[in-house]
Amino acid sequence: MLTSYSSILVLFIIISLGYFLSKKGIFTKQVGTALSFFVINFALPLEIFLRITRDFTKQRLLLLFKDSFFPVLTISLVFVIGYLIAHLLKIAKHQIGAFTLCFSSPSAAFIGLPIILGLYGDKGLPYALLAYIVTSVSTWTIGVMLLNHDSNLTSSKHNAFDIKRTVKELCSPPIIAFLIASMFIYFNIPIPSIATSLFGYIGETTSTLAMLYIGTTIYETGIKNLTFSKETVGILIGRFVVSPLVVILLATFFHLPQIAGAVYLIQFSIPVSNTVAILAGEKQIDVSFTDASLTYSLFAYLLAFPILMKLVSIFF
């Protein structure tokens, strides 16, 4: 437990460093954008490609795809519960979509994957990737439609579902890296040693740069400007109460392997995805509670993580 918590604490120290450097003006908003671009387009894809091709066999890969029903079922249930709780809390009609998306969407790439790699290494990566792919698909399909509905209620401009952008976002570099790595394994294609070495150097920067980016994001949001509302409370309940309970119940019912259950519990119970706040801002929705939920969920995770790890030890 102490070792696991130390891994998370190290990540939060790096986040604090990113915040401090932003406060000092060394990291600007442009630097944060550059960090995000590099992690998503280079570091994370190469890390995924290298680990998958190094530690997977064709048989293990095929079994992994067969297990994809679990994260799909999990995110679907959390979405439905979030939508119901939005009505139970009497969330404003023009905020129900954003609330539901924050409630159900974990930051699977920037926070989830580095944490899973730190806790479980290569054994946990495939399940973490499945969770990441499923949450990405749900955000850019159901999530975008919900946000469009919110925006249409507050604006005279109608926001139609953008199929081209959705396809583009679903074909993100990390997902493409996973698919290409799967092809290399399936067709038994060798990888040159120089490529392995290069990918290793770049991929190892993933966790550090991702945490620095989150630190800059928190600073740009502005802690003093955050409001703690019923929407924020509901979203924190979704992230750290509803999501882990759904995973535990489903994993117990389907007799999921211990490593899979542990990874899904951690991966689906992490802070709110920064993608939600970005999309809400683009669609000119009231983003005060989405930004607040993102930041508060990061701080709450320090308290929630030991409890989550205790649940892992009990059930998995």
C-alpha positions as CSV (number, residue, x, y, z in Angstrom):
1,M,0.0,0.0,0.0
2,L,2.7,2.4,1.0
3,T,4.7,1.7,-2.2
4,S,1.6,2.2,-4.4
5,Y,0.8,5.5,-2.7
6,S,4.4,6.6,-3.0
7,S,4.0,6.2,-6.8
8,I,1.0,8.4,-6.9
9,L,2.6,10.9,-4.6
10,V,5.6,11.2,-6.9
11,L,3.2,12.0,-9.8
12,F,1.5,14.7,-7.7
13,I,4.9,16.2,-6.8
14,I,5.6,16.5,-10.6
15,I,2.2,18.1,-11.1
16,S,3.1,20.6,-8.3
17,L,6.3,21.3,-10.2
18,G,4.4,22.1,-13.3
19,Y,2.1,24.4,-11.4
20,F,5.1,26.2,-9.7
21,L,6.9,26.6,-13.1
22,S,3.7,28.0,-14.6
23,K,3.3,30.4,-11.7
24,K,6.8,31.6,-12.2
25,G,6.1,32.3,-15.8
26,I,8.6,29.6,-17.0
27,F,5.8,27.4,-18.3
28,T,3.3,29.4,-20.3
29,K,0.0,28.3,-21.8
30,Q,1.9,27.7,-25.1
31,V,4.4,25.4,-23.3
32,G,1.4,23.5,-21.8
33,T,0.0,23.1,-25.3
34,A,3.3,21.8,-26.6
35,L,3.6,19.3,-23.7
36,S,0.2,18.0,-24.4
37,F,0.9,17.7,-28.2
38,F,4.2,15.9,-27.6
39,V,2.7,13.4,-25.1
40,I,-0.4,12.5,-27.1
41,N,1.3,12.4,-30.5
42,F,4.8,11.0,-29.7
43,A,5.6,9.9,-26.2
44,L,2.5,7.9,-25.3
45,P,2.0,6.2,-28.7
46,L,5.6,5.1,-28.8
47,E,5.4,3.9,-25.2
48,I,2.2,1.9,-26.1
49,F,3.7,0.4,-29.3
50,L,6.9,-0.7,-27.6
51,R,5.3,-2.3,-24.6
52,I,2.7,-4.1,-26.6
53,T,5.1,-5.5,-29.2
54,R,7.6,-6.5,-26.5
55,D,5.4,-8.3,-24.1
56,F,2.4,-9.6,-26.1
57,T,1.8,-12.8,-28.1
58,K,-0.9,-13.4,-30.7
59,Q,-2.9,-15.6,-28.4
60,R,-2.9,-13.1,-25.6
61,L,-3.9,-10.3,-27.9
62,L,-6.9,-12.2,-29.3
63,L,-8.0,-12.9,-25.7
64,L,-7.7,-9.3,-24.9
65,F,-10.1,-8.2,-27.6
66,K,-12.6,-10.8,-26.5
67,D,-12.7,-9.2,-23.0
68,S,-13.5,-5.7,-24.4
69,F,-17.2,-6.2,-23.4
70,F,-16.3,-5.3,-19.8
71,P,-15.1,-1.7,-20.2
72,V,-18.0,-1.1,-22.7
73,L,-20.6,-2.3,-20.2
74,T,-18.9,-0.4,-17.3
75,I,-18.8,3.0,-19.1
76,S,-22.4,2.5,-20.4
77,L,-23.7,1.9,-16.8
78,V,-21.8,4.8,-15.4
79,F,-23.2,7.1,-18.2
80,V,-26.8,6.0,-17.4
81,I,-26.3,6.5,-13.6
82,G,-24.7,9.9,-14.2
83,Y,-27.7,11.0,-16.3
84,L,-30.2,9.8,-13.7
85,I,-28.2,11.5,-10.8
86,A,-28.2,14.8,-12.9
87,H,-32.0,14.7,-12.8
88,L,-32.0,13.7,-9.1
89,L,-29.8,16.7,-8.2
90,K,-32.0,18.9,-10.4
91,I,-29.0,20.0,-12.5
92,A,-29.9,22.8,-14.9
93,K,-31.1,21.4,-18.2
94,H,-28.4,23.1,-20.2
95,Q,-25.7,21.5,-18.0
96,I,-27.0,17.9,-17.8
97,G,-24.8,16.8,-20.7
98,A,-21.6,18.3,-19.3
99,F,-22.4,16.9,-15.8
100,T,-23.0,13.4,-17.2
101,L,-19.8,13.5,-19.2
102,C,-17.7,14.7,-16.2
103,F,-19.4,12.1,-14.0
104,S,-18.5,9.2,-16.4
105,S,-15.3,10.2,-18.2
106,P,-11.9,9.4,-16.5
107,S,-8.6,10.9,-17.6
108,A,-7.6,7.6,-19.0
109,A,-4.6,8.8,-21.1
110,F,-2.9,11.6,-19.1
111,I,-3.4,10.1,-15.6
112,G,-4.7,6.5,-16.0
113,L,-2.0,5.0,-18.2
114,P,1.0,6.5,-16.2
115,I,-0.5,5.2,-13.0
116,I,-1.3,1.8,-14.3
117,L,2.2,1.5,-15.8
118,G,3.7,2.6,-12.4
119,L,1.6,0.1,-10.4
120,Y,1.3,-3.0,-12.7
121,G,3.8,-2.4,-15.5
122,D,3.3,-4.4,-18.7
123,K,0.8,-6.8,-17.2
124,G,-1.7,-4.0,-16.6
125,L,-1.1,-2.1,-19.8
126,P,-3.5,-4.0,-22.2
127,Y,-6.5,-3.6,-19.8
128,A,-5.6,0.1,-19.3
129,L,-5.5,0.5,-23.1
130,L,-8.9,-1.1,-23.5
131,A,-10.4,1.2,-20.9
132,Y,-8.7,4.2,-22.7
133,I,-10.1,3.2,-26.1
134,V,-13.6,2.7,-24.8
135,T,-13.7,5.9,-22.8
136,S,-12.3,7.8,-25.9
137,V,-15.0,6.4,-28.1
138,S,-17.8,7.2,-25.6
139,T,-16.5,10.8,-25.1
140,W,-16.3,11.5,-28.8
141,T,-19.7,10.0,-29.6
142,I,-22.3,10.0,-26.8
143,G,-20.4,12.7,-24.9
144,V,-20.2,15.1,-27.9
145,M,-23.9,14.6,-28.6
146,L,-24.7,15.4,-24.9
147,L,-22.6,18.6,-25.1
148,N,-24.2,19.6,-28.4
149,H,-27.6,19.3,-26.7
150,D,-26.4,21.6,-23.8
151,S,-25.1,24.1,-26.3
152,N,-28.2,24.1,-28.3
153,L,-30.3,25.0,-25.2
154,T,-28.2,28.1,-24.5
155,S,-27.3,29.3,-28.0
156,S,-29.3,30.2,-31.1
157,K,-26.6,28.5,-33.2
158,H,-27.3,24.8,-33.7
159,N,-24.4,22.4,-33.1
160,A,-24.7,19.4,-35.3
161,F,-22.8,16.2,-34.7
162,D,-19.5,16.5,-36.6
163,I,-18.8,13.0,-37.9
164,K,-15.5,14.0,-39.6
165,R,-14.1,15.4,-36.4
166,T,-15.3,12.4,-34.4
167,V,-13.6,9.9,-36.7
168,K,-10.4,12.0,-36.6
169,E,-10.4,12.1,-32.8
170,L,-11.1,8.3,-32.6
171,C,-8.1,7.8,-34.8
172,S,-5.9,9.4,-32.2
173,P,-2.1,8.5,-32.2
174,P,-2.3,6.3,-29.0
175,I,-5.2,4.2,-30.5
176,I,-3.4,4.0,-33.9
177,A,-0.2,2.9,-32.1
178,F,-2.1,0.1,-30.4
179,L,-3.6,-1.1,-33.7
180,I,-0.3,-1.0,-35.5
181,A,1.4,-2.8,-32.6
182,S,-1.4,-5.5,-32.8
183,M,-0.6,-5.9,-36.5
184,F,3.1,-6.3,-35.8
185,I,2.3,-9.1,-33.3
186,Y,-0.3,-10.8,-35.4
187,F,1.9,-10.9,-38.5
188,N,5.1,-11.5,-36.5
189,I,6.9,-8.5,-38.0
190,P,10.4,-7.9,-36.4
191,I,11.3,-4.5,-35.1
192,P,14.8,-3.1,-35.7
193,S,16.9,-2.6,-32.5
194,I,17.5,1.1,-33.3
195,A,13.7,1.6,-33.4
196,T,13.3,-0.1,-30.1
197,S,16.0,2.0,-28.5
198,L,14.5,5.3,-30.0
199,F,11.0,4.4,-28.9
200,G,12.2,3.6,-25.4
201,Y,13.9,6.9,-24.9
202,I,10.9,8.9,-26.1
203,G,8.3,6.7,-24.5
204,E,9.9,7.0,-21.0
205,T,9.1,10.7,-21.0
206,T,5.3,10.1,-21.0
207,S,4.5,10.1,-17.3
208,T,6.7,13.1,-16.4
209,L,5.5,15.3,-19.3
210,A,1.9,14.4,-18.8
211,M,2.0,15.4,-15.1
212,L,3.8,18.7,-15.9
213,Y,1.0,19.4,-18.4
214,I,-1.6,18.8,-15.7
215,G,0.2,21.2,-13.4
216,T,0.1,23.9,-16.0
217,T,-3.6,23.2,-16.6
218,I,-4.4,23.7,-13.0
219,Y,-2.6,27.0,-12.9
220,E,-4.3,28.2,-16.1
221,T,-7.7,27.3,-14.6
222,G,-6.9,29.3,-11.4
223,I,-7.5,27.7,-8.1
224,K,-9.0,30.9,-6.6
225,N,-11.6,31.0,-9.3
226,L,-13.0,27.6,-8.5
227,T,-16.4,27.1,-7.0
228,F,-17.6,24.1,-5.0
229,S,-21.1,23.4,-6.0
230,K,-23.6,20.5,-6.0
231,E,-22.6,19.7,-9.5
232,T,-19.0,19.3,-8.3
233,V,-20.1,17.1,-5.4
234,G,-22.1,14.9,-7.7
235,I,-19.2,14.5,-10.1
236,L,-16.8,13.5,-7.4
237,I,-19.3,10.9,-6.2
238,G,-19.4,9.6,-9.8
239,R,-15.7,9.4,-10.1
240,F,-14.8,7.9,-6.7
241,V,-17.9,6.1,-5.5
242,V,-20.2,5.1,-8.3
243,S,-17.5,4.1,-10.8
244,P,-15.5,1.8,-8.5
245,L,-18.7,0.2,-7.2
246,V,-19.8,-0.6,-10.8
247,V,-16.5,-2.1,-11.6
248,I,-16.5,-4.3,-8.4
249,L,-20.1,-5.5,-9.0
250,L,-19.5,-6.3,-12.6
251,A,-16.1,-7.9,-12.1
252,T,-17.5,-10.1,-9.3
253,F,-20.5,-11.1,-11.5
254,F,-18.4,-12.0,-14.6
255,H,-15.5,-13.5,-12.5
256,L,-12.9,-11.2,-14.1
257,P,-9.2,-12.1,-13.7
258,Q,-7.6,-10.3,-10.7
259,I,-5.2,-8.2,-12.7
260,A,-8.0,-7.1,-15.0
261,G,-10.3,-6.2,-12.2
262,A,-7.6,-4.2,-10.4
263,V,-6.7,-2.2,-13.5
264,Y,-10.3,-1.4,-14.4
265,L,-11.0,-0.3,-10.8
266,I,-8.1,2.1,-10.9
267,Q,-8.6,3.2,-14.5
268,F,-12.3,4.0,-14.2
269,S,-11.9,5.7,-10.8
270,I,-9.4,8.5,-11.7
271,P,-10.0,12.3,-12.0
272,V,-12.2,13.9,-14.7
273,S,-10.9,13.9,-18.2
274,N,-9.4,17.2,-19.3
275,T,-11.0,16.6,-22.7
276,V,-14.4,17.3,-21.3
277,A,-13.4,20.8,-20.1
278,I,-11.8,21.5,-23.5
279,L,-14.9,20.4,-25.4
280,A,-17.2,22.3,-23.1
281,G,-15.2,25.5,-23.7
282,E,-15.2,25.0,-27.4
283,K,-19.0,24.7,-27.4
284,Q,-19.4,27.8,-25.2
285,I,-21.1,25.9,-22.4
286,D,-20.8,27.2,-18.8
287,V,-17.5,25.6,-18.0
288,S,-17.2,26.8,-14.4
289,F,-18.2,23.5,-12.8
290,T,-16.4,21.4,-15.5
291,D,-13.1,23.2,-14.7
292,A,-13.8,23.0,-11.0
293,S,-14.6,19.3,-11.2
294,L,-11.4,18.6,-13.1
295,T,-9.3,20.4,-10.5
296,Y,-11.1,19.2,-7.4
297,S,-11.1,15.6,-8.6
298,L,-7.3,15.8,-8.9
299,F,-7.0,16.9,-5.2
300,A,-9.6,14.4,-4.1
301,Y,-7.7,11.6,-5.8
302,L,-4.9,11.9,-3.2
303,L,-7.5,11.0,-0.5
304,A,-9.4,8.5,-2.6
305,F,-6.4,6.5,-3.9
306,P,-5.6,4.7,-0.6
307,I,-9.2,3.7,-0.4
308,L,-9.2,2.4,-4.0
309,M,-6.1,0.4,-3.4
310,K,-7.7,-1.1,-0.3
311,L,-10.7,-2.1,-2.4
312,V,-8.2,-3.7,-4.9
313,S,-6.7,-5.7,-2.1
314,I,-10.1,-6.9,-0.8
315,F,-11.7,-7.8,-4.1
316,F,-8.8,-8.5,-6.5
